[in-house]
Every structure is written in C-alpha cells, then in structure tokens.
Amino acid sequence: MALAGVLAAGAAGLAAWYWLARPEPQTPARAVPQAQPASAPAPAVAAPSPPAIRHPIEAVAPSAAPEEPVTPENALTRLFGRKTVIAMFQLDDFPRRFVATVDNLARTHAPARAWPVNPAEGRFTVQQADGAEVISPDNGLRYTPYVLLLETVDLRQAADAYRALYPLLQQAYEELGYPNAYFNDRLVDVIDHLLATPEPSGPIAVQMTEIKGPVRPERPWVLYQFSDPWLESLSSGQKMLLRMGPVNERRVKSKLAQLRRLVAADPAPR
C-alpha cells in the first residue's frame, strides 16, 4: 500500500507539472511564420564520480609460479595453522562474512550467523555487586583464545594476506550493497571507531531484558543489556569489547592500532 501511495503521488505530481508547463494551444497561423532560433542542446549531466579513496591498498604482485592459489583457507592456514582454522573459522563464503562483520561492528547489530569466526564457547556470566548485577570478571576468559590468537599472529604477515585477498574482499563489499565504496576505507573507519570504545573504571552493570509472554528463550543470557543507557547505545563492536573485560579490551585495542598502521594511509586520530 505504501508503494502504491508513492507511485500515485508521483504520477499526480507528473500530471500537475505537465498541466502547468504545457504550451498554450496555437491558433491557426495567418501571418508569415517567423523562423525560430535553433535551441542549444541541453548540457550533458555528468554522472557522479565515486568518492576518492582515502586509504589505498597496494596490490600484491602474483609470483611467477605460485605454489597454490590464493584463497581464504590457504591464507588463514599460513597464518594460524590448519587445526586452528578448522576449529575457529567459518570458511564458507569467508569474504562476504568478513566484510559484512567489519561493516556491522560499527552498527547496532552484528549477527553471529554472519561472523567469519565461531562464537566464543560458554555463556555470558554475571555476579552480584552492591545490589546490582555486573559482568563477571570470569566472563573475559571466554575470549582469551581469540585474544591470544590475535596477539600471536604476525600482523605484517596478516596485512600481506589481507592485501592478497583484497580483490575478493572488495568484490564482496560491492555485492553487499556498496558498489562505489572502498572496503579498506571502511575497515580503517571501523578500527578508529573501535579504538574510541570507552574504558569504564569499574564493573559494568547489566540487566536482563524483560521477557513478555510464556515463551522463554533457550539461551536467556543473550538478553542481557547494559544498565547504563549510554553504554547500551554503543555499537555492536564497542559493546563486544566491553563484554570482554577491561584487560582484553586494552589488549585488542593495542593490536588494532598496530594493524591500522599497516593498512591506513594516515596516522590514527587522537
């Protein structure tokens, strides 16, 4: 119905424009007609140019005789080892998963079904403190394997793998709905966004979202939200960092800052 209303309004507007702008009816000509000056052709309207690339990525020159094709699985295996890749990564449609998750980290929601890695095992844990529920310090242990993985990888080799896979990532980003955007620009912006995540000085209070109706979720702990409205208004990526705990947050930020220096064309904002 809404679409029909829009089309109807558009048709009505077009009809009104035609009625007001139509030429006056001509009376039969009795005088000698005068030659009308030739009208100049309308200037061509240039198509909008795509925005300038702010953080260009240098293409990796292919070797003369590559041992194996560059694929996400091969690149990840070189970085982390096959066992880790099988245990922790989602390899099906990896480029789409990667670019979609990066894009979503600065937005309200980052659906786990689209992640390029498997979600952390265990459940979100809380404890009582001063009459309120707060995130348990032990909750950060769930993320330790991922933080260790990030800290042990050679980020220069990771940046090289990223450059090698970049054509696949850029294609996936365009197919995601950004045909005139450059994915590495988005990656750098998201890194800057995550680096700006606040670092609370004390335990973070949380509360369970009210469940209305008789149906209870199988995983109720996923319904916890931050009690502070400002923290709850943060992006999905920033809230992930907060849930990791302050120690893990600082460790991840340190590696993100290093990665930014390898893929960005300018220094990180202060």
N, C-alpha and C positions, 0 to 999 in steps of 0.2 A: 504494500500500500504506500509506503513512504517513497519508494522508487517511482511509482505511478504518479504520485503528487509532484515530485521533482520534474518528471518529464512533462506533466501537464503545465506546470508553471513555466517551464522553458518554452513550450510551444506557444503559450499565451503571450509571453514576452516577445517572441519572434514575430507573432502576428501583429502585436501592437507596434513594434518597430516598423514592420512593413507598411502598416496603415498610415503612420505619421510621416514616413520618409518616402513614400511612393511619389512619383512625378505627377503633376497636375495633368488632367486629360487635355489633349491637344484639340483645338478647334480646327475645322478644315482650313487649310492654308490658301489664302488668296493673293498674298503679296509674294514677291520673288523671294524664295528662301535664301537666307544668308548662310554662307559656309561657316561651319562651326570649327573652332580651332581643335586640332587633334590633342586629345588629353594625354598627358605624360603617363607612362606605365607606372603603376604603384611600386614603390621601392620594395625589394625583397626583404622579408623579415628574417634575420639571421637566427638560426637555431641556437638556443642557449648552450654555451660551452660548458663542459663538465668542470667542476671545481678543481683548482690547482692541487696537485699532490704535495702534501706538506712533509711527508716522511717517506721518500722513495726507497725502495729496497733494491739493492743491486742484484741483478740476475746472476745465478751461479752457472758458469760455463760448463757444459757437459763434457766429461772426459772422452778422449778419443775412442776408448774401448771400455765402456762401463761394465763392471763385473755383473751387475744386476740392475734392473730398472729401479728408478727412484719411486718408491711407494710409501705410504704412511707406515705400513708394517715394517718395511726394511729400515726406514729412517728411525723409527722408535726402537727397533731391536738393537741397532747400533748404539743407541744412547743408553738404554736401560737393561738390555738383555731379554732374551725370549721369554723366560719364565715370568718376569715382571710384567712384560707387555701382555701376556695371556691373562695374568691374574688381575691386572688393574685397569686395562684399557678396553674401550669399545671400538673395535676396528671397523665394523660395518659402517660405511658412509662416513668415515672419520673426518674428511674435510668439512662436510656440512655440519657435523656435530661440533667441531672445533669453532668454526666461525659463528655459528648460532649461539653457542655458550658464551664466547667472548662478548658478543653483542648484547646478550641478555644480562651479563653481570652488572652492567650499569643501568639496568632497568628494574622494574618492580619484581618480576618473576624470572627465574631461570629453571625451567622444568628439568627434573633429574633425568627424565627419559631421553633428553637430547644431549646429555653430557657425553664427552669423549672418554671419561673415566668412570669406573664403577663407584657408586656412592660408598661412603665410609660405613664400615660394619658397626653393629651395635645400635644403641638407641640414645637419643638426647637425654641427658641426666640433669636433674636439678637437686637442690638441697635447701633447707630452711636457714634463713639468716635474718635476725631482727624482725621476726614475724612475717617475712615475705619469702617467696620462692626466688632463688637466684640460680644462675648457671653454675653447675658443679665444676670445680677445678679439674676433676677427673674427666670431664667431657672432652677436654682437649686431647686426651690420649687417643681418642678415636682417629684423630687427624695426623698423629705422629708419623705413620708410614708415608703419607703423602708429603709431609714437610721434609722428612729425611730424604725422600726421593728427589725433591726439588733441590735440597742442599748438596747432594752428592753428584748431581749431574754437572758436566762441564757446560756452562752456559754458552761459551763460544761455539762449541760443537752443536748445541741446541739451536743457536742462531743460524748456523750454517745449514742445519737440517730444515729450519723454517724457510730459509731462502730457497732451498732446493724444492720444497713443497709449495712455494708461494703461488705458482701458476694455478695449482689445484685449489688452493685456498681462495684466491681472488675469484676464480670461476664460481666456486660455491657461494661466495659472498654476493656476487651479482645475481645468482639464481635465487638467493634468499630474498631479493627484492631491492637491491641497491646497484642497479646497472651502471650508474655514473659515480660510484663512490670507490674509494681505495681502501682495501681492508687494513693495510698496515697503519693508516691514519687512525682508523677506529681502534686498533689494538693499542696504540700509544695513548689515545684519549682514555681508554678504559683503564690502562695501567695507572695513569695520572689520577683517575677517579678513585681507584682502589688505594693508592698511596695517601689519599686525603681522608681515609677512614679514621674516625675519631678513636682515641685510646682511653677509655674510661679508667679512672684511678682506682675503682673498687669493683666489687661484684655487681653483675648486671641483673637487675630484677626482671623476671618474666612472669607471664600468667597464661593460663590455658584459655584458649578461645572458647566462648560459651557454645555448647552443643545443644541445639534445639531439636526436639523430636526424639523418638525412641531408638533410632539407629545410632549405634556407637561405632566409630572407626576402629579398624584393626590395629592401627598404629597411632594412638592418641597423642603421643609425644610430638608428632609433626605439627600439632595445632598450637604449640606454644608460640607466644609472641612477646616482644619486649614491652614491658610496662611503661617505659618512657615513650611518649608519642613521637618525640623527635628521633629516637633510635629506630622505632618501628617504621618511620617514614623513609629510612635509608634504602638504598638499592639492595638487590638480592646479593650482589657480590660483597658489599660492605657488611651486611648482616652475617654472611658466611664467615668473614674474617673475625667478627666479634664473637661468634659462637665457638671459634677455635680456641679462644682464650688469649690473654694478652701476650704470653710468651710466643706462641705460634704466630700470632698476628705480626709481631715485630720481625720474626724470622722470615716470614713470607714476604713482608714489605721489603726487607733487605734484598732478597733475590729478585723481586720485581723491579727494584731500582737498578740493579745490575743489568737485568735483561733490557730495560728501557734504553740504557746507554748503548746497547748493541744493535738496536733496531730503529732508534729515533734519530732524526737529523738535527735535533736541538737539545739543549740541556733541560733537565726536568724543572718544572716551575717550583718556586719556593713558596 
